Amino acid sequence: MTAIWAGIDAGKTHHHCVAIDDSGRRLLSRRITNDEPELLQLLSGVLALGDHVTWGIDLADGGAALALTILLNHDQPVHYISGRAIHRASETYRGEGKTDAKDAAVIADQVRVRRDLHPLRATEEAVTDLKILTGRRMDLVADRTRTVNRLRAQLTGVFPGLERALDVTSTGPLTLLTGYQTPAAIRRNGSKRLETWLRNRHVVRPDRLAEIAVQAAERQHTSLPGEKLTAQLVHTLAKEVMALNQKIAELDKDIEARFRDHHAFHVITSMPGLGVILGAEFLAATGGDMTVFGTADRLAGFGGVAPVPRDSGKISGNLRRPQRYNRRLQRVFYTSALFSIRHCDESRRFYDRKRAEGKRHTQAVLALARRRVNVLWALRRDDRRYELSPPTALAA
């Protein structure tokens, strides 16, 4: 059987493919447009070179989506190799220049010699939808964070006392800032009129918010330079944050609806700390198929919560945080571990024990996250919900 190894250096408009044989000899090098007819023609040409083809690619979505779908629809084994890994590996190959052809050749050769690359598989439609929706949610959350920071900076420039007193991520303070941004304007209205204004806009506890705003206004009688223009910017930014909050809330409902339709919903959300959004992000980051990882250790390594050895010479047993991992999945593991400390007694005891052993907060949370990966792996493997005490048959 003739084995062929094909590497694709993916791009937005064009890809470059290089195919090699078992000895590393280059059999094909072709630049193709990111277009279905050309990709199908490339597939036929590579398949004609040997009996079995293994593919490697440096992108798992985006511009590579069409090529990946075509390969997977034709039952072709495809492995993912990151751009960082390609860059490091290319330093060991002849020549200093960087071209698409060279990168594709490096990918093909790395797929030929390595056995630890991540295999790519066709994902369920629901998981694909969750990947799109959670990615959009991350963008909106990042936009909201930037807008809130701008809002805080502008408000500090004209009314620092109010900026300190308000949580400008909440609906009530944001509503206040759409109407009143300066100490003079708040003093003119007074506590009672401001409370009525807030109540008419359905703000929770308008009396308390009005009192806080008036107290801050009474402590500042100086009008700062640029106050009028800055007040307009604060009004605009507060409106933008409220609009982003609304978009995120609507997106959360869409994510929950699709996540609930997935067969693993009840298993994943039964884990303490893994709610709807984090559970959906877990599915999006892993593809939902645990067999791709093989073991809980590989899943933990992929998620960046498993320490890696850093031994040299007489030094042994030295561990450090990994450098290559899925940042999105690590955030899911880490954040869910934080939530579980607050709501699960078992997690709290484990965290306290690690802290008593001298670990810093972050180290203790990562240690808890690593342990929780084992539990989540077992739940997905056995398709059962989390219980404080595992079933007797499994425990035995």
N, C-alpha and C positions, 0 to 999 in steps of 0.2 A: 504494500500500500504506500503510495506516494503522498507524503504530508507536505502541505503548503502553509506558510504563515504570511498573513497579509496585514499590513499596518495602514491605517488611514489617519492622516493629519487633517482634521476637520476644520472647515472655515465657514463663514456665513454664505459666501457666494460660490466658492470652489473648494474641493477637497483634493488631496494628493494621496494616491495609493501606491504602495510598494509591496510586491510579493516576493518571498524568498523560499528556497527549499531547505531541507534539513541541514545542509552544510553552510547555509547563510548566503548562498549565491543568489544574486538578484535576477529574478525571472521577468519581472514586469515593473514598470514605473510609469504612472499615468496621472495626469491632472484632469479632473472631470468637474463639470458644472454640477452644482447642487440641484439636480433636476432628475426626475424619475427615469426617463428613457436612458440617460447616460449612466445612471447608477445601476440600472438593470443590465446594461451592456457590460459595465465593469464586472458585475457579479458573474455573468456568463463567462467572461474572459478569464477571471481568476479560477473559477471552478474547472475550466478546461485544462488547467495546468497540472492538476493532481487529483487524487482520489478523496482526500480529506483536507478541508481548509479551516484554519483557525484564525479569527480576525481579532485585531486590536484597534482601539480608537481612543482618542484623547479627550473626547467630549461625550457626555451622557445625555444631553438634551440640547435645546436651542437649535443652532444651525445643523447639528448632527442628527436631529430627530428623524428626518426623512430617510437618511441612510441607515440608521439603526432599525427603523421599522421594517424597511425592505429586507435587511439581513435576517432579522428575527422572524419575519413572516415566511422566510425560506428556510427556517430551521438551521440557521448558521450559528455556530458558537462564537460569541463576541465577548471580549474582555476589555475592561476599562483600565487605562493607565493615565495617571494625572500628568498635567503639564509640568509640575515640579519634578516628578520622577523622570520624565523625558529629558528635562534640562540637565539633571544630574547625570543621567546615563550617557547623554550625548558627549560629555567631557571625556569619556573613555573610548570614544570612537575616533577614527582618523579624521583630521581636518578641523579647523577652527570656525569655519563659516557655518551660518545657520540658514538652511533653506527648508521649504516644505518637503522636498524630496528626502533630505537627510532625516528630518523628524519622522517621516513615515517609515523610513528604513529602520530607524532606531526602535520605533513602536513594534514593527514586525519582528525584529530580532529579540526584543525584550519578551514578547509573547512566546517566542520560540524557546527561550532559555529559562523563563521564570514560571513557577507553579503557584505563586501566591497572589496572582492578579484577580481582581473582583470580576466575576462573570455577570454579564448583563442579561436580563430576561424580560420578556414581554410582561407588562404590568396590567392589572385589572383596570377597567375603565374608571371605577370608583376611586382607585388609588391615584390614577392620573389626574382626575378632577381635583382630588384633595391636594395634590402637589401644586397644581395651578393656583388654587384658591389660597392655600397657606402661603405660597410665595407672594401673591398679591397682598395678603394681610401683612406680611413682614415689611413690604414696601410702604404700606399705609402707616404702620406703626412707626417706621423710621421717619416718614414725613411728619407725623404728629410730634415726634420727639424734637425734631429740628424746629418746627413752628412754635412749640412751647418754649424752647430755649430762646428763640427770638422775642417772643412775647415777654418773657421774664426780663430780658435785657432792656427792652424798650420801656417797660413799666418801671424798672429800677431807675431809669434815667430821669423820670419825672415824679415818681411817687414810690420811693423805696420802702416806706413803712407799709404800704398796702401790699407790695410784692412779698414782703416777709410774712404778712398775716394770712395770705390767701394760698390755697392749693389750686393753681390755675389749670390743673388737669381735670377738675370736677365741673359739673354742669352749672351749679349755682354761682361760683366765682366768675366763670366765663360769661354767664348771662349778665352779671353785674357789670363786667368790663365792656360789654357791648353798648351799655348806656352811660356809664360814668367811669372816667379814667383819671380825673384830677381831684386834688383835695378840695378846691374851691367848689366844684360842681357837687360833690357829696355833701359839703357843709350847707350849701344853699337849700338842698332838699330836706336835710334832717333825717333823723332815724325813722320817724313814723311814715313820712311820704316815701322814703326809700323802701321800707318794709312792704308797703302797699304795692309799689311798683314791682317788686320781686315776687310777691304773692300772685299778682295778676299774670305773671309769666311762669307760674307753677313751680317755683323754686322751693326746695325742701328747706324747712326752718328759716324762713326769710327774716324773722326777727333777729336771730343770732347773727346772720350774715350782715344785716344792716347795722347792727351794733358794732361789729368788728370794723366795718368800713368807716363809720363815723368816728370811732375812736382813733383810727389811723389818720383820718383827715384833720382832727383836732390837734394832732401833734405836728402838723406841717402847714405853716401859713406862708411859706416862701414859694413863689412861682419860679420854676426853673426855666432856663433858656430852651427854646424849641418845644415848649410844653404843648402848644396847640397842635402842631404837626404830629408830634409823638403820640398825642391822645388819639388822633385819627388812625395812626398805625396800630395802636393797641386795640382799637375797635375792630379793625380789619383782621388782625391776627387772632383775636378771640373768636370771631366768626369762622375763620378758617379751621381753628382747632375743633369747634363745635361740629362743623361739617365733616371733618375727618372722623370724629367720634361716631357720628351717625353712619358713615360709610363702613367703619369697622364693625359696628353693631349689626348692620345688615349682612355683612360678609360672614360674621360669626354664626348667624342663623343659617346661612347657606352651607357653611362648613359642617355644622351639626347635623343638618338634614341628610347630607351625603354620607357623613361618617356613620350615622345610625343605620344606614342601609348596608353597611359592610358587616360581614359575618363575624369579624373579630371585635366589633364595637364593645360588647359587654365584657369580653375577656380583658381587653386593654384598659377600659375605664374602671374595672374592678380594683386595679392597683391603686393604693393610696397615693395621692399626689398627681395622678395622671387623669386629668379631666378631658373635656371634649377637645379643646384646642391643642393641648400638648399631645393627646392621643392621636389626633389627626396629623400633627406634624411628625410623630413617630412613624406612622404609616407612610407618609410622603417621603420621609428620609430613607426608609429601609425598603420601600416597595411592597411591604407586607408579607414577603416570602422569606421566612426564616431559614429555609433550607439553603439559600444562597450563601449564608455565612457558615453553615456547618456546625459551629459550636457557639456557646455563649461567650467564650473567650474571644473569638473572632468578632462577634458583635460588639463586645466591650472595646476591643481595639479599634474597630471602625468608628465607634462613637467617642473615642478619646478619653475613656475613663479607666483604662487599664494601663498601669505604669510599665515602662519598658526599661530593661537593664542597661546600665552604662558602666560596664566593668572594663578595667584596663590594668595590665600588670598585676600587682599584688592587691589591687582594689577589687573586691567582689561584693555582690549583694547591693550594689549601688543602683537605685532606681530613680527615674526621672519621668516627667510628664512627656507624652509623645508629641511629636511635631507634625506628623501627618495623620489627619483624621477628619471626619465629617463634622465641621463646626456646628452645623444645624442640629445634628443628632446629639452632640455633646450638650448643647443648650437645653434640649428636651430632657436628657438624663439629669443634668445638674439642677434645673429648675424644678422638676418633679420631685427630686430628692429634698430640696428646700421645703416644698409644700408638705411633703410627707412628715418632716420633722415637726411641723406645727399640728398635724392632724392624726398622726399615727404614733401610738405609744412605743411600739417596737422600734420604729425608726428613730424616735427620740432617744431611747435607751442606747441604741447603737451609736448614735452621734455623740452622746455624752460620754460613752466609754472611750471613743477615739480621742475626744478632747482631753479626757483624763490621762490618756497615754502620752500626751504632749503634742498632738497634732494641731496644726492651725485650723481655723474655721474652714477654709477652702479645702484643705487636705481631708478633713473629716467628712465634708459633704461629698467629695469625690469618692472616698472610700465607701460611703453609703450608696452612692449611685452605682458603683461597681457591683456591690452585693445585690442591688435591686435588678440589675441586668440579668443575673442568674435566675431570679424569681420570675421576671417577665418572660425570659426564654422558656422556662419550664411551663408557664401558663399557656404560651402560644403553642408549644410542642404538644401538650396534652389537651389543648382546647378546653380549658376549665378556668373558672373564675377564681380570683384571689380569696383565700381563707387564711385567718390568722394561724390556725393549725392545719397543716396539710393532711389529706386523707390518710387513714391508717395504712392502707395497702402501699401507697407511694412512700410514706415515711419509713416503712419497714424496709 
